[in-house]
Amino acid sequence: MNEQVVFALLIELWRDIREPAFLWQVLALGMSLLLAWGLSRYGRQQEFVRSTAEHGALRTFSTGSIKRVAFPLLSLLLILIVRKLFKYWHLGPVSLFDLAVPLLLSMALVRAAIYVLRHALTAGSWLATSERFVATSIWLCLALYLTGLADPLIEMLEQVSFHVGKQKLDLWTLLNGLVTVVATVLLALWLSGVIERRLLASDALDSNVRVVLGRLVKAVLSVVALLLSLSIVGIDITALSVFSGALAVGLGLGLQRIASNYVSGFIILLDRSIRIGNLVALDATTSGIV
């Protein structure tokens, strides 16, 4: 659906709201969503799959993805059937159904994409605990784009501007930059995690060297991703000179001990005076494993 079609649909929807038959459309949409929600809840409570050990990880992954998209797909199916019945028996307008179809389809695609991304990242990823929030946020942005309401909202955010040094910024630039930075840094962390796991699994390198290389790769990729994302958004990196100066002062004062311990850890690992897995004992009661 392009922008002109969506605006025409919104105009038709506004015109249909004034008609008494529009109430039947709202009632049918509400009943369809309620029935789809009930069926999806009932499906979750049933034991279609016994356990991962019996059916395998692929079967569990497929079942989990179906549960994530059950509600929007069931809602979409019921609404398509109801819209066909409304047109066949001339029960009233169907503009509300026409608007709900792309929104429900986009919800199913977003939920499926987030679920796949969750399994692509590490098991302890923050995405596993905030999957619903991330999916809802992305779907709201996609819904604004599909309904054509994104452009007026962007124009309103662009009107609120301010200066940071010589750089002129606005709320839309900051919001766009924040999303771009988060997405780029997450991609860098995922890539660094893959590289780190491969390094730790390699037997050709010393264990200390593998840990140092893994930490360095993660730090370098994170910094590069941050600078690259700011350049993509259009923010001049020199505008961050004030922030970098404040960070340098913080490292020199309050964070000096943390920075020195971090660098000292790298030196000890590279010097190989202490190796990963060694037992360090301070006294008879205090000891630990590196």
Residue pairs with C-beta under 8 A, 6 or more apart in sequence:
1 9
1 102
1 146
3 148
3 151
6 146
6 147
6 148
7 148
9 95
9 98
9 99
10 99
10 147
10 148
12 93
12 95
13 95
13 96
13 99
16 22
16 25
16 92
16 93
16 95
16 96
19 92
19 93
21 91
21 92
21 93
22 92
22 93
22 96
24 91
24 92
25 86
25 92
25 93
25 94
25 95
25 96
25 97
26 96
28 82
28 86
28 97
29 79
29 82
29 96
29 97
29 100
32 75
32 78
32 79
32 82
33 75
35 74
35 78
36 71
36 74
36 75
36 77
36 78
37 71
37 75
39 70
39 74
40 67
40 70
40 71
40 74
43 67
43 70
44 67
44 70
48 63
49 55
49 59
49 60
49 63
52 59
52 60
61 119
64 115
65 112
65 115
65 116
68 111
68 112
68 114
68 115
69 108
69 111
69 112
72 104
72 105
72 107
72 108
72 111
73 104
73 108
75 100
75 104
76 101
76 104
76 105
76 108
79 97
79 100
79 101
79 104
80 101
82 97
83 94
83 97
83 98
83 101
85 91
86 92
86 94
86 97
87 94
99 147
102 146
103 143
103 146
103 147
106 139
106 142
106 143
106 146
107 139
110 135
110 138
110 139
110 142
111 135
111 139
114 127
114 131
114 134
114 135
114 138
115 131
117 127
118 125
118 127
118 128
118 131
120 190
121 127
121 128
121 190
121 193
122 193
127 134
141 150
144 150
144 153
154 172
157 170
157 171
157 172
157 175
158 170
158 171
158 172
158 173
159 170
160 170
160 171
161 168
161 169
161 170
161 171
162 168
162 169
162 170
163 169
164 239
164 242
165 238
165 239
165 241
165 242
166 236
166 239
167 235
167 236
167 239
169 235
173 233
173 234
173 235
176 233
177 229
177 230
177 233
177 235
180 229
180 232
180 233
181 225
181 226
181 229
181 230
181 233
183 229
184 225
184 226
184 228
184 229
184 232
185 222
185 225
185 226
185 229
187 225
188 221
188 222
188 224
188 225
189 218
189 221
189 222
191 221
192 214
192 217
192 218
192 221
192 222
193 218
195 214
195 217
196 214
196 217
196 218
199 205
199 210
199 213
199 214
199 217
200 210
200 211
200 214
202 210
205 213
206 272
207 275
207 276
207 277
208 269
208 270
208 272
208 275
208 276
209 269
209 270
211 269
211 276
212 266
212 269
212 270
215 266
227 237
230 237
230 240
231 237
251 259
268 274
269 276
274 280
274 290
275 290
276 290
277 289
277 290
278 289
278 290
279 287
279 288
279 289
280 287
280 288
280 289
280 290
281 287
